[in-house]
Amino acid sequence: MTYQNECKRCGTCCEKGGPALHIQDLSLIEKGFLPFEQFITIRIGELAHDPVLNSIEPVKTELIKIRGIKGSWACIFYDKVRNRCTIYDHRPLACKVLKCWDTDDILGLAGKDLLSRLDIVKEGNPLRKLVIEHEELFPCPDLKTISRTVSRSSNKTVKKLERIINKDLAYRIRAIDEFNLSVAQEMFYFGRPLFQLLTSLGFTTRETSSGIKLRFSQSSKSLYN
């Protein structure tokens, strides 16, 4: 058996997803090495892989992650053709401590000193107020319970979810129009739209003249099936 004690530059870690950012990474953002347009916010309550429990669980602390490439979670800064990190000299803390052959350091870092949007969006930025207000108006619903009960959800429950996701979208559209936000910026300031979170549980969506409509597909498997 060959003992591994160094990175083989296989790219597997980078393709599995960009890292969550920590307070120690704030200087990289402030110096322009990590533009926040390349981030995605995972809000409290969203379902994500817990590396300690090795299971899908609701996020207990907000995560700011490096976003993926073209709909995947593969890190936006990973150059697959050249098999290299394009910001290696200025890579985040999690990337520095990650050793695939010895996960003690990265697991010890999990959930600690995490960056939040309010660490990045400073006082005086008019979008800071919107970030706070949006979180108060549209917190992430209890996705774990919805996932476990979705197959027997009543029409009333579905209608309630529809009202919430359409109000969430209307809020985002106003902010996008007022501040000329790109999709990438929206995903940082407000996280993923609620309807996107529900599609991962087996819901399908369609756009109508009165807003987005939800439908649960019995053939789809939710994260907890």
Residue pairs with C-beta under 8 A, 6 or more apart in sequence:
4 101
5 101
7 99
7 100
9 83
9 84
10 83
11 78
11 80
11 83
12 100
13 98
13 100
14 74
14 75
14 77
14 78
14 85
15 72
15 74
15 75
15 78
15 80
16 73
16 74
17 65
17 68
17 73
17 74
17 75
18 65
18 66
18 67
18 68
18 73
18 74
18 75
18 76
18 77
19 65
19 66
19 75
19 92
19 93
19 94
19 95
19 98
20 42
20 63
20 64
20 65
20 94
20 114
20 115
21 29
21 34
21 39
21 63
21 64
21 65
21 66
21 92
21 93
21 94
21 114
21 115
22 92
22 93
22 94
22 109
22 112
22 113
22 114
22 115
23 113
23 114
23 115
23 119
24 93
24 113
25 34
25 92
25 93
25 115
26 115
26 119
26 120
28 34
28 90
28 92
29 35
29 36
29 120
31 90
33 87
33 90
34 66
34 87
34 90
34 92
36 120
36 185
36 188
37 182
37 184
37 185
37 188
38 66
38 67
38 76
38 77
38 184
39 64
39 65
39 66
39 67
39 187
39 188
40 64
40 65
40 66
40 67
40 68
40 187
40 188
40 191
40 192
41 62
41 63
41 64
41 65
41 117
41 187
41 188
41 189
41 190
41 191
41 192
42 48
42 59
42 62
42 63
42 64
42 65
42 191
43 59
43 62
43 135
43 139
43 140
43 191
44 58
44 59
44 60
44 61
44 62
44 139
44 140
45 58
45 59
45 139
45 140
45 141
45 142
45 143
46 58
46 59
46 140
46 143
46 191
46 192
46 197
47 56
47 57
47 58
47 59
47 143
47 144
47 147
47 197
47 200
47 223
48 56
48 57
48 59
48 63
49 55
49 56
50 56
50 57
51 106
51 107
51 110
52 107
52 110
52 111
56 223
56 224
57 144
58 142
58 143
58 144
60 111
61 111
61 114
61 116
62 114
62 116
62 117
63 114
64 114
64 115
64 116
64 117
64 120
64 188
66 75
66 76
66 77
66 92
67 76
67 184
67 187
68 74
68 75
68 76
69 75
69 76
69 78
74 80
75 85
77 85
77 86
77 87
77 91
78 84
78 85
78 86
79 85
79 86
85 91
85 95
93 109
94 106
94 109
97 105
97 106
97 109
98 105
98 106
99 105
99 106
117 131
117 188
117 189
118 128
118 131
118 132
121 127
121 128
121 131
121 189
122 128
126 179
127 175
127 179
127 189
130 175
130 189
130 190
131 189
131 190
134 171
134 172
134 175
134 189
134 190
137 167
137 171
138 164
138 167
138 168
138 171
138 194
140 191
140 194
140 197
141 161
141 164
141 194
143 197
143 198
143 201
144 224
146 153
146 161
146 198
146 201
147 201
147 222
147 223
147 224
148 222
148 224
150 201
150 202
150 203
150 216
150 222
151 202
151 216
151 218
153 216
158 214
158 215
158 216
161 194
161 198
161 214
162 211
162 212
162 213
162 214
164 194
165 193
165 194
165 195
165 198
165 212
165 214
166 211
166 212
168 193
168 194
168 195
169 193
169 195
169 211
169 212
171 190
172 186
172 190
172 193
175 181
175 186
175 189
175 190
176 186
181 189
195 203
195 205
195 212
195 214
198 205
198 214
199 205
200 222
200 223
201 222
201 223
202 216
202 217
202 220
202 221
202 222
203 214
203 215
203 216
203 217
203 220
204 214
204 215
204 216
204 217
204 220
205 212
205 213
205 214
205 215
206 212
206 213
206 215
207 213
